[in-house]
Amino acid sequence: MTSEVPAAPTTGVGAVDRALAALDAVEDRPVADRVAVFEQAHASLRSALDPGDDDGGDEDGAPDADGTPEADGTPEADGAPGGTA
């Protein structure tokens, strides 16, 4: 007995919806091709959900060498936001 999984709801963000649709169809792909599907979906989601580097940090949100704070506004090493005292 097999049951159909209902389609995922749409998000209204085209790039996200396309990435999710690709993931929904991954089971129909050969196992050897699935990693590429996952990597593409990951890249698409990162691009859609984090479109810019507005915080000045590196990819993990850590401050750059110039002391730019993390995106969440956590203080820098000196305890002041953005490294200012």
Secondary structure, DSSP 8 states (H G I E B T S, - for coil): -----------S-HHHHHHHHHHHTGGGS-HHHHHHHHHHHHHHHHHHHS---TT---TTS---TT----TT----TTSSGGG--
